[in-house]
Amino acid sequence: MERRVFGRTDMQVSVLGFGGAEIGQSDQKTVDRLLHSAIDAGLNMIDTAECYGHSEELIGKALSGRRDDYYLFTKCGHASGLDYPDWDPVMLEQSIDRSLKRLQVDHVDVIHLHSCSEEILRQGAVIEVLKKAKEQGKTRYIGYSGDSTDALYALQTGAFDSFETSLNIADQEAIELTIPLAMKQGIGIIAKRPVANVAWKHETLSERDYAYPYWVRLGELNYDFLSDVQQGVETALRFTLSTPGVATAIVGTANPDRWGQNAALLEKGKLPEEVYESIRGRWREVAGSDWVGKV
């Protein structure tokens, strides 16, 4: 699997990364097979968070003997059972220590602030907690995960080494709003939700469904390549990874066979420029002013 330089860090990450949200309620045997098959297929980047159910514990148990085979990213910000409010500096320190214990490691490669608002960022304390964790060797780099104007402010602080943001055929705000600044600063860029939750495969969706906003947008965008689900997945994934600056795209799945399939989809490399620009052009033509990054 292709690897790309991750900003100004010393990491070269696989173009596909593993997103740990969907395994939060899985059993250990399934996660063992899932993660080992992903790494064996060439994936070397795993992204999880403090609030993804049992994701951190499952990853820690599954990969305790393969720490040198992958880069490990997690997030902090939500108490998720700790006795403090979200974003409290004491809670953040405890959350980071809890993540290391769950993951069975003495450090991670990146800790991201998890969708932190501009208001909280401006107070400064959360950034100082991450800087302290880096100084203490609990993480090699620090980052911000989020979208829209909150993410823009985070980048403007100049504090971060890594930036994780929503980017796909139904979510293109970051291409103009934040990614150019991240590139200018030499920050490693991670695309989350790179296949728009494959929302187009559904004939109908409830407004309560996580993928509903993308489903609505895609109905209006009406890309012709979405008439075939598999062709849609390939084009969508290649679109995200064809966006300048993107080093890796994290895909979540609970299907252990998915990694070989996903890797095969990328054998053709980046989309032809005219195809990429046609998708961008359709977005500019149709996107509403409220089509902001999906947190």
Wavefront OBJ file of the C-alpha trace (Angstrom):
o trace
v 0.000 0.000 0.000
v 1.263 3.464 -0.898
v 2.744 5.529 1.928
v 2.969 9.292 2.155
v 5.039 11.686 4.232
v 2.982 12.933 7.163
v 3.661 16.663 7.163
v 6.776 17.717 9.020
v 6.817 14.615 11.236
v 9.145 11.657 10.747
v 6.223 9.365 9.869
v 5.338 7.879 6.506
v 1.740 6.733 6.784
v -0.245 4.344 4.636
v -2.814 6.099 2.458
v -5.496 4.080 4.226
v -5.719 4.316 7.985
v -7.933 2.408 10.368
v -10.707 4.331 12.146
v -11.550 2.763 15.494
v -15.077 4.097 16.057
v -16.958 1.163 14.557
v -15.261 -1.535 16.637
v -16.241 -0.026 19.980
v -18.813 -2.738 20.660
v -17.152 -5.602 18.773
v -15.768 -8.781 20.319
v -12.045 -9.302 20.777
v -11.764 -12.196 18.307
v -13.252 -10.102 15.495
v -11.017 -7.133 16.294
v -7.920 -9.364 16.415
v -8.641 -10.635 12.916
v -9.632 -7.206 11.656
v -6.514 -5.371 12.810
v -4.010 -8.058 11.918
v -5.496 -8.391 8.424
v -5.310 -4.613 8.007
v -1.649 -4.439 9.013
v -0.832 -7.464 6.876
v -2.456 -5.651 3.923
v -0.025 -2.748 4.393
v -1.951 -0.400 6.679
v 0.275 1.229 9.297
v -1.903 3.931 10.916
v -4.599 3.364 13.557
v -6.819 6.162 14.833
v -9.121 5.851 17.836
v -10.518 7.979 20.673
v -11.435 8.090 24.334
v -15.172 7.895 23.586
v -15.314 5.053 21.042
v -16.736 2.474 23.422
v -14.161 -0.234 24.125
v -12.109 0.614 21.034
v -8.898 1.517 22.868
v -8.941 -1.618 25.032
v -9.674 -3.861 22.049
v -6.835 -2.332 20.015
v -4.449 -2.612 22.953
v -5.145 -6.300 23.443
v -5.122 -7.117 19.737
v -1.817 -5.459 18.893
v 0.239 -5.667 22.075
v 2.907 -7.652 20.237
v 3.091 -5.522 17.073
v 3.720 -1.982 18.338
v 6.558 -1.393 15.871
v 4.304 -2.219 12.908
v 1.981 0.778 13.066
v 1.492 4.385 14.160
v -1.050 4.899 16.922
v -3.250 8.000 17.182
v -5.930 8.725 19.780
v -8.028 11.686 20.925
v -9.042 13.422 24.146
v -11.610 15.963 25.255
v -14.675 14.036 26.358
v -14.846 12.775 29.941
v -16.404 9.441 28.917
v -16.832 8.244 32.479
v -14.283 10.383 34.310
v -15.544 12.595 37.121
v -14.918 15.943 35.456
v -16.644 17.956 32.716
v -15.495 17.730 29.115
v -12.372 19.784 28.390
v -11.428 20.192 32.064
v -7.583 20.212 32.146
v -7.418 17.709 35.029
v -9.788 15.413 33.156
v -7.706 15.711 29.984
v -4.574 14.575 31.813
v -6.452 11.647 33.323
v -7.975 10.801 29.943
v -4.557 10.676 28.287
v -3.220 8.367 31.009
v -6.317 6.194 30.716
v -5.839 5.932 26.947
v -2.233 4.798 27.361
v -3.312 2.159 29.866
v -6.135 0.923 27.656
v -3.873 0.815 24.606
v -1.137 -0.965 26.605
v 1.563 1.503 25.509
v 3.779 4.060 27.212
v 3.205 6.599 24.437
v 1.186 7.205 21.288
v 2.342 8.876 18.094
v -0.334 11.589 18.083
v -2.958 12.828 20.547
v -5.666 14.968 18.955
v -8.041 17.352 20.665
v -11.408 15.831 19.808
v -13.654 18.393 18.048
v -12.773 21.186 20.442
v -14.613 24.491 19.962
v -12.900 27.783 19.202
v -14.227 29.125 22.508
v -12.410 26.414 24.489
v -9.283 26.686 22.364
v -9.048 30.422 23.011
v -8.804 29.763 26.754
v -5.506 27.993 26.087
v -5.541 25.356 28.830
v -6.382 22.389 26.589
v -3.449 23.115 24.294
v -1.121 23.395 27.281
v -2.219 19.948 28.504
v -1.276 18.434 25.142
v 2.056 20.261 25.086
v 2.790 18.933 28.573
v 1.928 15.390 27.482
v 4.371 15.775 24.601
v 7.102 17.054 26.927
v 6.497 14.075 29.229
v 6.890 11.615 26.353
v 3.289 10.428 26.417
v 2.860 11.429 22.781
v 5.338 12.210 20.037
v 3.110 14.802 18.352
v -0.075 16.723 19.110
v -2.995 17.456 16.814
v -6.478 18.809 16.315
v -9.455 16.830 15.022
v -12.420 18.857 13.867
v -14.058 20.939 11.187
v -15.147 24.314 9.883
v -14.262 27.565 11.662
v -13.269 25.784 14.889
v -10.623 23.920 12.898
v -9.514 27.105 11.171
v -8.850 28.756 14.517
v -7.017 25.655 15.761
v -4.674 25.861 12.791
v -4.185 29.582 13.282
v -2.761 28.933 16.761
v 0.234 27.214 15.148
v 0.288 24.701 18.000
v -0.370 21.456 16.154
v 1.567 18.870 14.170
v -1.460 16.948 12.879
v -4.894 17.861 11.533
v -7.824 15.466 11.132
v -10.899 16.736 9.301
v -13.964 15.592 7.355
v -13.371 15.369 3.621
v -15.303 13.493 0.954
v -17.496 13.952 -2.124
v -20.296 15.305 0.131
v -18.105 17.320 2.484
v -15.634 19.604 0.714
v -15.501 22.747 2.863
v -12.030 21.889 4.181
v -10.491 21.889 0.694
v -10.616 25.681 0.636
v -11.120 26.673 4.285
v -8.477 24.776 6.244
v -6.348 22.374 4.220
v -4.341 25.085 2.403
v -3.284 26.582 5.755
v -2.402 23.163 7.149
v -0.267 22.490 4.071
v 1.457 25.872 4.409
v 2.324 25.032 8.018
v 3.642 21.573 7.108
v 1.011 19.790 9.202
v 0.140 16.136 8.575
v -3.417 15.908 7.200
v -5.837 13.056 7.886
v -9.171 12.794 6.060
v -11.996 11.293 8.094
v -15.277 9.988 6.626
v -13.550 9.645 3.218
v -16.398 7.669 1.631
v -19.227 9.799 3.116
v -20.480 6.829 5.136
v -21.489 5.283 1.754
v -24.750 7.146 2.304
v -25.830 6.746 -1.327
v -26.422 2.999 -0.934
v -29.623 3.699 1.017
v -32.949 4.351 -0.715
v -34.196 6.160 2.388
v -32.683 7.226 5.705
v -34.103 8.499 8.956
v -33.164 12.025 9.985
v -31.717 10.420 13.116
v -29.274 8.343 11.086
v -25.626 9.410 11.337
v -25.269 9.461 7.535
v -28.464 11.443 6.890
v -26.823 14.849 6.172
v -24.585 13.227 3.546
v -27.539 11.328 2.077
v -29.414 14.602 1.597
v -26.420 16.344 0.048
v -25.680 13.472 -2.318
v -29.286 13.458 -3.488
v -28.796 17.053 -4.622
v -25.283 16.543 -5.988
v -26.533 13.563 -8.035
v -23.107 12.333 -9.127
v -23.512 9.871 -11.989
v -20.825 7.504 -10.652
v -22.972 6.691 -7.612
v -25.392 4.579 -9.664
v -23.147 1.608 -8.875
v -22.335 1.289 -5.170
v -18.886 -0.227 -5.619
v -17.891 2.226 -8.336
v -19.070 4.963 -6.042
v -16.876 3.749 -3.185
v -13.822 3.589 -5.444
v -14.366 7.039 -6.931
v -15.195 8.602 -3.555
v -12.114 7.155 -1.876
v -9.835 8.124 -4.744
v -11.322 11.642 -4.734
v -10.441 12.131 -1.080
v -6.922 10.794 -1.548
v -6.444 12.915 -4.682
v -6.955 16.120 -2.690
v -3.617 17.938 -2.381
v -2.133 17.706 1.094
v -4.008 14.632 2.309
v -1.608 12.017 3.645
v -4.053 9.345 4.797
v -7.775 8.625 4.921
v -9.211 6.725 7.870
v -11.847 4.119 7.117
v -13.868 2.411 9.817
v -15.218 -1.099 9.400
v -16.055 -4.154 11.453
v -15.526 -6.450 8.448
v -12.122 -8.211 8.590
v -12.159 -8.790 4.825
v -12.582 -5.115 3.982
v -8.916 -4.122 4.024
v -7.781 -6.154 1.079
v -10.814 -4.892 -0.854
v -10.114 -1.273 0.032
v -6.446 -1.586 -0.886
v -7.442 -2.999 -4.283
v -9.671 0.009 -4.936
v -6.631 2.267 -4.775
v -4.470 0.380 -7.257
v -5.423 2.897 -9.950
v -3.967 5.730 -7.881
v -5.301 9.276 -7.927
v -8.317 10.241 -10.007
v -7.629 11.803 -13.408
v -7.551 15.572 -12.957
v -10.627 16.119 -15.117
v -12.666 13.672 -13.004
v -11.504 15.279 -9.764
v -12.321 18.753 -11.060
v -15.760 17.672 -12.273
v -16.598 16.552 -8.721
v -15.274 19.838 -7.348
v -17.238 21.763 -9.971
v -20.470 20.010 -9.110
v -19.905 20.845 -5.438
v -19.360 24.532 -6.197
v -22.512 24.553 -8.310
v -24.809 22.827 -5.806
v -23.440 23.163 -2.256
v -25.469 25.314 0.102
v -23.948 27.824 2.476
v -24.836 25.503 5.362
v -22.940 22.538 3.907
v -20.149 22.845 6.429
v -17.780 20.179 7.698
v -19.601 17.376 9.519
v -18.288 17.152 13.082
l 1 2 3 4 5 6 7 8 9 10 11 12 13 14 15 16 17 18 19 20 21 22 23 24 25 26 27 28 29 30 31 32 33 34 35 36 37 38 39 40 41 42 43 44 45 46 47 48 49 50 51 52 53 54 55 56 57 58 59 60 61 62 63 64 65 66 67 68 69 70 71 72 73 74 75 76 77 78 79 80 81 82 83 84 85 86 87 88 89 90 91 92 93 94 95 96 97 98 99 100 101 102 103 104 105 106 107 108 109 110 111 112 113 114 115 116 117 118 119 120 121 122 123 124 125 126 127 128 129 130 131 132 133 134 135 136 137 138 139 140 141 142 143 144 145 146 147 148 149 150 151 152 153 154 155 156 157 158 159 160 161 162 163 164 165 166 167 168 169 170 171 172 173 174 175 176 177 178 179 180 181 182 183 184 185 186 187 188 189 190 191 192 193 194 195 196 197 198 199 200 201 202 203 204 205 206 207 208 209 210 211 212 213 214 215 216 217 218 219 220 221 222 223 224 225 226 227 228 229 230 231 232 233 234 235 236 237 238 239 240 241 242 243 244 245 246 247 248 249 250 251 252 253 254 255 256 257 258 259 260 261 262 263 264 265 266 267 268 269 270 271 272 273 274 275 276 277 278 279 280 281 282 283 284 285 286 287 288 289 290 291 292 293 294 295
